[in-house]
Amino acid sequence: MREEILRMSEVTYVEQGSVQLEDFSLNVFAGEIVGIMPRNGHGLTALIELLRNNLPLRAGYVYYREEPVNSWRAPKAHINRIGVIQDKSCLVGDMTVADNIFVLKPGFKTWLIRPSVLASQVQPMLDRLGVDIRADAYADTLTSFERVVVELVKAVAVGCRLVILREIGTIISDQEIARLHGILRRYAEEGISFLYIGLHYEELMQICDRIAVYANGRVIRVFLPEEGNLPYDEQYVRRVREQMHHPETPCGASPALQVRGLVSGEVKGLSLTAAAGECVVLQDLQNLIFGDLIGALLGERSVQAGDILVDGRPLASGGVRRQIAVIRERPDISMIFKEMSYLDNLCLTVDHRLPEIWRSGRARMGLRQEWAKRVGEDVFDMPPGQLSKRQRYDLVYQRILLQRPKVVFCVQPFNGADVGMRMHIWELLKELMNSGIALVILAVNLADTLTLATRLVRVEQGRACETYEQRDFDRLPFSAPWLDLYRKLDKPPGM
């Protein structure tokens, strides 16, 4: 009889008066890879914490490895050996791979640590997976893909029979996803089970045995990948199709941005152009260059070679570069200053246009009245920490619109966003483009970015290796979300 690794039966969990999970039921067998496709993110973090830490339930039962570990009657006061791999690393950066796997392992009691012995035990575990990772390498030198693999090896080494992977497709490239899937299948053959949380059906169907559609704290449907129908709301698919029907940049349009042979850190001779109102997606296949590229653009990192031109003029050295703006990953967290008011957050990058903004109450009041017509008056009286996620995103993008840069670099804009939030982010990005701003999206995995793009530039080892125009997206040599819809778009004869 097949061993059942996890069973959750009619689980209801309430946190600070808010229902996070309601009548949640799901089971996972040994060696099975079960996908969870969330239509929204409500309760997902609570689900992971509950599985690992046996949080008190209002109703229901949880069994792990066929043993009861949690119930509404009395949870067991211990941590379940369940691995969790997500965008934030759990490795200690200044320790080696071997140290992270064994020294930090629960129950490790050796007083004298011999690095060579540990490395000799870990290296075969890595080699058998077909990955070129040294056991004596320091964790902070690993690529995102290598870090995920090491965390996976660590989870198996400490005895986890269930590993949760959350939105891994947002941090490693399409090619690396295929390699990771091969590793997961190998472990599945050995009886390790996986909960694979992903935002896109196209990614889940490549690896999962079953896929559970999740919304508002419950599983609303479980289906097999071979059933074939996209499990998205009709409204969402319609919006995706609408996004795809945007015009390409006219031939001969003057570039708002020119990057020519840029060398800075991991950037090794990158060239790139983007015209006003155009969206170019820059896909880094190794997830190496984004920090160095942004640092060079903002003047925070030295440039060894190459040029950066905005509207045909080189960027001035020193000072604040308002011609370029950067929207960082998860900007609702990374770009909001909670100790400042809503209005102060809004005004942060507008001083080059309104020099009196910080000393003139009249100027600030005028700006408030102007933007209150768009966002409402109430938000100006709310501390930023009390704003909703949508309101925080609006605040960041409004700040950029007020800044009026020529070029905006947006780092993985859809990372961590559920279906509804992704639709809103589309509109915010389109507003930037419609205002004449050149938009460059920095992505590792393409996710929803192709729907906005007029061009895709793929980067390998710090330089552009392939370029695809919008009309050629259907020829992309890998599986990407919405690629099938591109292949069905009407095209002129001969294309």
Phi, psi and omega per residue, in radians:
M1 nan 2.440 -3.087
R2 -1.222 2.315 -3.119
E3 -1.294 2.371 3.091
E4 -1.692 2.063 -3.101
I5 -1.446 -0.714 -3.114
L6 -2.407 2.367 2.954
R7 -2.403 2.176 3.008
M8 -2.031 2.126 -3.045
S9 -2.087 1.941 3.055
E10 0.840 0.873 -3.088
V11 -1.430 2.260 2.990
T12 -2.132 2.235 -3.117
Y13 -2.288 2.285 -3.107
V14 -2.081 2.329 -3.128
E15 -2.219 2.060 -3.133
Q16 0.885 0.763 3.080
G17 1.448 -0.093 -3.126
S18 -1.847 2.241 3.122
V19 -1.294 1.999 -3.130
Q20 -1.608 -0.734 3.077
L21 -2.237 2.421 -3.105
E22 -2.409 2.064 -3.116
D23 0.873 0.752 -3.095
F24 -1.410 2.162 3.139
S25 -2.310 2.328 -3.133
L26 -2.891 2.515 3.030
N27 -2.331 2.679 -3.127
V28 -2.393 2.263 3.133
F29 -1.669 2.865 3.125
A30 -1.035 2.300 3.113
G31 1.337 0.185 -3.117
E32 -1.747 2.501 3.045
I33 -1.948 1.910 -3.084
V34 -1.881 2.198 3.124
G35 -1.572 2.548 2.975
I36 -2.131 2.073 -3.127
M37 -1.927 1.771 -3.062
P38 -1.433 2.288 2.964
R39 -1.406 -0.419 2.932
N40 -2.592 2.871 -3.023
G41 -1.603 0.101 -3.075
H42 -1.064 2.102 3.052
G43 1.547 -0.124 -3.089
L44 -1.133 -0.790 3.123
T45 -1.105 -0.695 3.100
A46 -1.096 -0.668 3.120
L47 -1.038 -0.795 -3.122
I48 -1.149 -0.787 3.136
E49 -1.114 -0.666 -3.131
L50 -1.128 -0.723 -3.127
L51 -1.151 -0.645 -3.096
R52 -1.430 -0.648 -2.925
N53 -2.027 0.092 3.085
N54 0.921 0.947 3.110
L55 -1.124 2.639 -3.080
P56 -1.142 2.323 -3.079
L57 -1.719 2.645 2.965
R58 -1.478 -0.535 3.122
A59 -2.752 2.747 3.012
G60 1.734 -3.133 -3.061
Y61 -2.435 2.607 3.055
V62 -2.262 2.271 3.079
Y63 -2.094 2.338 3.073
Y64 -2.189 2.164 -3.079
R65 0.970 0.708 3.055
E66 1.164 0.309 3.055
E67 -2.046 2.369 3.095
P68 -1.181 2.189 -3.138
V69 -2.069 -0.259 -3.108
N70 -2.754 2.518 3.065
S71 -2.771 2.926 3.114
W72 -1.189 -0.300 3.141
R73 -1.353 -0.888 -3.095
A74 -2.874 1.987 3.070
P75 -1.309 2.658 3.052
K76 -1.438 2.353 -3.044
A77 -1.507 1.089 3.032
H78 -2.607 2.864 -3.127
I79 -1.618 2.295 3.087
N80 -1.364 2.489 3.111
R81 -1.395 1.444 3.113
I82 -2.229 2.153 -3.133
G83 -1.423 2.557 3.089
V84 -2.289 2.174 3.112
I85 -2.158 2.167 -3.119
Q86 -2.562 -2.889 -3.013
D87 -1.172 -0.499 3.128
K88 -1.571 2.206 -3.087
S89 -1.231 2.511 3.025
C90 -1.841 0.143 3.128
L91 -1.508 2.651 3.053
V92 -1.548 2.048 -2.954
G93 -1.084 -0.632 -3.074
D94 -1.657 0.358 3.000
M95 -2.028 2.695 -3.121
T96 -1.300 2.935 3.077
V97 -1.012 -0.806 -3.130
A98 -1.075 -0.740 3.124
D99 -1.102 -0.741 3.128
N100 -1.077 -0.645 -3.078
I101 -1.357 -0.740 -3.005
F102 -1.829 -0.814 -3.064
V103 -1.129 -0.636 3.135
L104 -1.540 0.117 -3.139
K105 -1.243 2.336 3.082
P106 -1.000 2.318 3.128
G107 1.563 -0.001 3.107
F108 -1.242 2.074 -2.978
K109 -2.158 0.147 -3.123
T110 -1.245 2.232 -3.139
W111 -1.404 -0.654 -3.135
L112 -1.752 1.968 -3.097
I113 -1.662 2.149 3.104
R114 -1.919 1.791 -3.068
P115 -0.937 -0.692 -3.096
S116 -1.144 -0.630 3.122
V117 -1.207 -0.772 3.109
L118 -1.061 -0.781 -3.130
A119 -1.074 -0.684 -3.129
S120 -1.168 -0.452 3.098
Q121 -1.433 -0.590 -3.084
V122 -1.441 -0.641 -3.030
Q123 -0.983 -0.756 3.094
P124 -1.082 -0.559 3.118
M125 -1.143 -0.607 3.114
L126 -1.369 -0.724 -3.082
D127 -1.103 -0.650 -3.097
R128 -1.175 -0.302 3.098
L129 -1.552 -0.086 3.122
G130 1.317 0.496 3.119
V131 -1.972 2.504 -3.121
D132 -1.640 1.326 3.141
I133 -2.199 2.237 3.118
R134 -1.511 2.383 -3.127
A135 -1.154 -0.420 -3.137
D136 -1.653 0.118 3.080
A137 -1.285 2.541 3.100
Y138 -1.380 2.493 -3.029
A139 -1.056 -0.580 -3.097
D140 -1.319 -0.036 3.063
T141 -1.719 -0.062 -3.081
L142 -1.351 2.575 2.964
T143 -1.287 2.971 3.138
S144 -1.045 -0.732 3.131
F145 -1.112 -0.793 3.140
E146 -1.101 -0.681 3.114
R147 -1.085 -0.739 3.115
V148 -1.085 -0.756 3.137
V149 -1.099 -0.759 -3.139
V150 -1.122 -0.711 3.104
E151 -1.127 -0.613 3.099
L152 -1.166 -0.798 3.097
V153 -1.057 -0.727 3.131
K154 -1.080 -0.770 -3.136
A155 -1.063 -0.743 3.122
V156 -1.176 -0.691 -3.100
A157 -1.132 -0.561 -3.121
V158 -1.525 0.029 3.035
G159 1.713 0.283 3.088
C160 -1.261 2.220 3.057
R161 -1.709 -0.146 3.063
L162 -2.304 2.289 3.110
V163 -2.185 2.283 3.112
I164 -1.765 2.185 3.058
L165 -1.956 2.112 -3.059
R166 -1.948 1.977 3.037
E167 0.881 0.806 3.120
I168 -1.127 -0.504 -3.132
G169 -1.109 -0.211 3.128
T170 -1.563 -0.155 -3.060
I171 -2.111 -0.184 3.054
I172 -2.264 2.713 -2.985
S173 -1.335 3.001 -3.117
D174 -1.059 -0.725 3.130
Q175 -1.130 -0.703 3.137
E176 -1.241 -0.560 3.051
I177 -1.020 -0.761 3.134
A178 -1.078 -0.709 3.110
R179 -1.158 -0.738 3.122
L180 -1.085 -0.716 3.132
H181 -1.050 -0.659 3.087
G182 -1.088 -0.687 3.114
I183 -1.175 -0.735 3.121
L184 -1.069 -0.745 3.133
R185 -1.097 -0.659 3.124
R186 -1.108 -0.785 3.106
Y187 -1.171 -0.634 3.124
A188 -1.076 -0.638 3.093
E189 -1.116 -0.387 3.118
E190 -1.633 0.086 3.055
G191 1.728 0.009 3.085
I192 -1.355 2.405 -3.129
S193 -1.899 2.747 -3.072
F194 -2.406 2.450 2.843
L195 -1.837 2.025 -3.013
Y196 -1.940 1.770 -3.107
I197 -1.595 2.072 -3.118
G198 -2.523 2.652 -3.059
L199 -1.510 -0.215 -3.023
H200 -2.185 2.270 3.112
Y201 -1.013 -0.670 -3.096
E202 -1.061 -0.621 3.102
E203 -1.302 -0.769 -3.085
L204 -1.153 -0.674 -3.061
M205 -1.166 -0.350 3.139
Q206 -1.294 -0.376 -2.970
I207 -2.270 -0.431 -2.944
C208 -1.563 2.533 3.037
D209 -1.394 -0.649 3.043
R210 -2.437 2.697 3.132
I211 -2.262 2.205 3.103
A212 -1.791 2.153 3.044
V213 -1.471 2.229 -2.987
Y214 -2.085 2.443 3.066
A215 -2.756 2.371 3.023
N216 0.890 0.764 3.006
G217 1.439 0.235 3.120
R218 -2.589 2.761 3.050
V219 -1.502 2.128 -3.083
I220 -1.784 -0.216 3.124
R221 -2.949 2.485 3.014
V222 -2.163 2.289 -3.114
F223 -2.495 2.915 3.113
L224 -1.663 2.522 -3.115
P225 -0.992 -0.582 -3.094
E226 -1.244 -0.129 3.085
E227 -1.133 -0.515 2.889
G228 1.524 -0.452 -3.091
N229 -1.359 2.356 3.111
L230 -1.154 2.142 -3.104
P231 -1.488 0.788 3.120
Y232 -1.863 2.742 3.007
D233 -1.112 2.526 3.132
E234 -1.027 -0.653 3.137
Q235 -1.074 -0.698 -3.116
Y236 -1.152 -0.814 3.133
V237 -1.104 -0.677 3.113
R238 -1.093 -0.705 3.115
R239 -1.154 -0.650 3.095
V240 -1.075 -0.794 3.137
R241 -1.077 -0.700 3.125
E242 -1.101 -0.682 3.135
Q243 -1.079 -0.603 -3.062
M244 -1.245 -0.387 -3.077
H245 -1.638 0.955 3.055
H246 -1.934 2.612 -3.038
P247 -1.217 2.612 3.027
E248 -1.339 2.820 3.124
T249 -1.179 2.275 -3.123
P250 -1.034 2.524 3.090
C251 -1.089 2.409 3.098
G252 1.515 -0.007 3.104
A253 -1.104 2.331 -3.088
S254 -1.241 2.390 -3.100
P255 -1.275 2.358 3.009
A256 -1.374 -0.509 -3.140
L257 -2.248 2.373 2.995
Q258 -2.334 2.075 3.011
V259 -1.949 2.095 -3.018
R260 -2.173 1.924 3.058
G261 1.003 0.689 -3.046
L262 -1.238 2.273 3.057
V263 -2.176 2.053 3.119
S264 -2.843 1.947 -3.117
G265 1.076 -2.134 -3.139
E266 -1.382 -0.121 3.068
V267 -1.415 2.046 -2.963
K268 -2.102 1.053 3.092
G269 1.695 0.711 -3.095
L270 -1.372 2.352 3.021
S271 -2.177 2.437 -3.027
L272 -2.828 2.489 3.021
T273 -2.300 2.669 3.071
A274 -2.640 2.286 -3.134
A275 -1.615 2.834 3.101
A276 -1.015 2.286 3.131
G277 1.389 0.030 -3.129
E278 -1.688 2.626 3.026
C279 -2.016 2.057 3.075
V280 -1.953 2.249 3.075
V281 -1.708 2.177 3.109
L282 -1.860 1.886 -3.084
Q283 -1.759 1.994 3.124
D284 -1.619 1.922 -3.022
L285 -1.214 -0.378 3.119
Q286 -1.891 -0.050 -3.109
N287 0.960 0.897 -3.065
L288 -2.032 -0.531 -2.846
I289 -1.695 -0.236 -2.920
F290 -1.044 -0.789 -3.129
G291 -1.088 -0.777 -3.140
D292 -1.207 -0.670 3.135
L293 -1.117 -0.824 3.141
I294 -1.125 -0.698 3.103
G295 -1.053 -0.714 3.113
A296 -1.184 -0.691 -3.132
L297 -1.148 -0.647 -3.097
L298 -1.590 0.051 3.127
G299 1.343 0.272 -3.118
E300 -1.628 -0.131 -3.126
R301 -2.381 2.474 -3.115
S302 -1.210 2.581 3.115
V303 -1.914 2.106 -3.119
Q304 -1.418 -0.553 -3.132
A305 -2.765 2.803 3.073
G306 1.678 3.084 -3.079
D307 -2.303 2.624 2.972
I308 -2.196 2.031 -3.121
L309 -2.065 2.378 3.034
V310 -2.097 2.153 -3.034
D311 0.932 0.641 3.068
G312 1.417 -0.002 -3.111
R313 -2.019 2.395 3.123
P314 -1.105 2.551 3.070
L315 -1.146 2.365 3.132
A316 -1.206 2.476 3.101
S317 -1.393 2.464 -3.140
G318 1.330 2.865 3.102
G319 1.322 -3.106 -3.121
V320 -1.580 2.308 -3.100
R321 -1.758 1.601 -3.104
R322 -1.420 -0.168 3.106
Q323 -1.215 -0.352 -3.117
I324 -2.114 2.396 3.049
A325 -2.187 2.635 3.110
V326 -2.172 2.214 3.001
I327 -1.827 1.941 -3.005
R328 -1.388 2.950 3.133
E329 -1.084 2.400 -3.085
R330 0.833 1.076 -3.022
P331 -1.137 -0.353 3.109
D332 -1.125 -0.319 3.084
I333 -1.889 -0.799 -2.990
S334 -1.407 -0.295 -3.041
M335 -2.128 0.207 3.097
I336 -1.917 2.245 3.103
F337 -1.740 1.847 -3.011
K338 -1.200 -0.411 -3.130
E339 -1.406 -0.111 3.130
M340 -1.856 2.749 3.115
S341 -1.287 2.940 3.083
Y342 -1.014 -0.795 -3.103
L343 -1.140 -0.702 3.113
D344 -1.116 -0.722 3.075
N345 -1.056 -0.695 -3.112
L346 -1.172 -0.566 -3.021
C347 -1.555 -0.004 -2.942
L348 -0.980 -0.637 -3.034
T349 -2.079 0.455 -3.096
V350 -1.902 0.029 -3.034
D351 -1.173 -0.366 3.103
H352 -1.276 -0.412 3.110
R353 -1.635 -0.635 -3.130
L354 -2.191 1.411 -3.061
P355 -1.012 -0.413 -3.082
E356 -1.550 0.083 -2.965
I357 -1.064 -0.545 -3.068
W358 -1.596 -0.167 -3.126
R359 -2.093 -0.109 -3.094
S360 -2.007 1.973 3.087
G361 -1.119 -0.569 3.137
R362 -1.135 -0.749 3.135
A363 -1.100 -0.726 -3.130
R364 -1.189 -0.689 3.125
M365 -1.163 -0.666 3.100
G366 -1.111 -0.720 3.115
L367 -1.142 -0.699 3.124
R368 -1.095 -0.780 -3.120
Q369 -1.128 -0.659 3.136
E370 -1.127 -0.796 -3.065
W371 -1.436 -0.346 3.067
A372 -1.106 -0.487 3.095
K373 -1.143 -0.441 -3.111
R374 -1.639 -0.702 -2.995
V375 -1.965 -0.107 -3.104
G376 1.651 2.724 -3.090
E377 -1.392 -0.514 -2.983
D378 -1.081 -0.652 -3.021
V379 -1.115 -0.465 -3.111
F380 -1.206 -0.345 -3.141
D381 -1.767 0.091 -3.125
M382 -1.773 2.381 2.983
P383 -1.088 2.443 -3.109
P384 -0.932 -0.539 3.136
G385 -1.163 -0.300 3.141
Q386 -1.709 -0.051 3.112
L387 -1.231 2.623 3.036
S388 -1.266 2.893 3.125
K389 -1.021 -0.753 3.131
R390 -1.082 -0.750 3.141
Q391 -1.134 -0.623 3.118
R392 -1.203 -0.692 3.056
Y393 -1.076 -0.784 3.125
D394 -1.016 -0.744 -3.126
L395 -1.040 -0.804 -3.125
V396 -1.108 -0.821 -3.091
Y397 -1.221 -0.573 3.060
Q398 -1.143 -0.673 3.084
R399 -1.030 -0.731 3.136
I400 -1.165 -0.710 3.109
L401 -1.091 -0.681 3.093
L402 -1.162 -0.596 -3.139
Q403 -1.155 -0.585 -3.115
R404 0.982 0.959 3.077
P405 -1.296 2.849 3.049
K406 -1.394 -0.564 -3.076
V407 -2.370 2.407 3.033
V408 -2.121 2.236 3.006
F409 -1.778 2.155 -3.068
C410 -2.058 2.071 -3.050
V411 -1.583 1.992 3.067
Q412 0.701 1.139 -2.968
P413 -1.113 -0.404 -3.058
F414 -1.724 0.076 -3.110
N415 -1.128 2.204 3.105
G416 1.381 0.112 -3.097
A417 -1.749 2.340 3.082
D418 -1.397 -3.089 -3.023
V419 -1.001 -0.857 -3.114
G420 -1.102 -0.707 -3.133
M421 -1.205 -0.623 3.105
R422 -1.083 -0.716 3.125
M423 -1.086 -0.673 3.136
H424 -1.215 -0.703 3.123
I425 -1.102 -0.656 3.023
W426 -0.908 -0.853 -3.093
E427 -1.121 -0.679 3.128
L428 -1.135 -0.725 3.114
L429 -1.178 -0.694 3.110
K430 -1.112 -0.604 3.109
E431 -1.107 -0.678 3.067
L432 -1.073 -0.820 -3.127
M433 -1.108 -0.738 -3.110
N434 -1.169 -0.367 3.100
S435 -1.503 0.082 3.070
G436 1.590 0.234 3.135
I437 -1.548 2.387 3.003
A438 -1.346 2.229 -3.061
L439 -1.972 2.194 3.056
V440 -2.074 1.997 3.127
I441 -1.662 2.174 3.101
L442 -1.677 2.084 -3.036
A443 -2.393 2.626 2.976
V444 -1.724 -0.927 3.035
N445 -1.883 2.454 -2.943
L446 -1.213 -0.514 3.099
A447 0.730 -2.115 -3.072
D448 -1.688 0.088 -2.996
T449 -1.238 -0.490 -3.118
L450 -1.078 -0.488 -3.093
T451 -1.147 -0.331 3.123
L452 -1.775 -0.306 -2.888
A453 -1.375 2.495 2.896
T454 -1.710 -0.271 -3.135
R455 -2.721 2.523 3.068
L456 -2.060 2.196 3.078
V457 -2.034 2.078 3.136
R458 -1.690 2.346 -3.051
V459 -2.032 2.294 3.081
E460 -2.338 2.326 -3.121
Q461 0.934 0.649 3.003
G462 1.461 0.076 3.131
R463 -2.446 2.713 -3.123
A464 -1.143 2.260 -3.139
C465 -1.986 -0.441 3.129
E466 -2.595 2.567 3.062
T467 -2.317 2.326 3.116
Y468 -2.181 2.226 2.993
E469 -1.367 2.828 -3.098
Q470 -0.955 -0.693 -3.105
R471 -1.176 -0.224 -3.101
D472 -1.867 0.130 -3.089
F473 -1.074 -0.509 -3.142
D474 -1.199 -0.153 -3.139
R475 -1.765 0.111 3.135
L476 -0.999 2.336 -3.008
P477 -1.501 0.605 3.127
F478 -2.751 2.929 3.129
S479 -1.494 2.246 3.114
A480 -2.425 2.626 3.088
P481 -0.934 2.368 3.071
W482 1.270 0.090 -3.116
L483 -1.094 -0.618 3.137
D484 -1.112 -0.595 3.105
L485 -1.188 -0.633 3.076
Y486 -1.090 -0.636 -3.117
R487 -1.219 -0.304 -3.134
K488 -1.729 -0.054 3.137
L489 -1.153 2.523 3.052
D490 -1.187 2.367 3.139
K491 -2.281 2.636 3.076
P492 -1.068 2.659 3.113
P493 -0.996 2.485 3.072
G494 1.578 -0.070 -3.130
M495 -1.731 nan nan
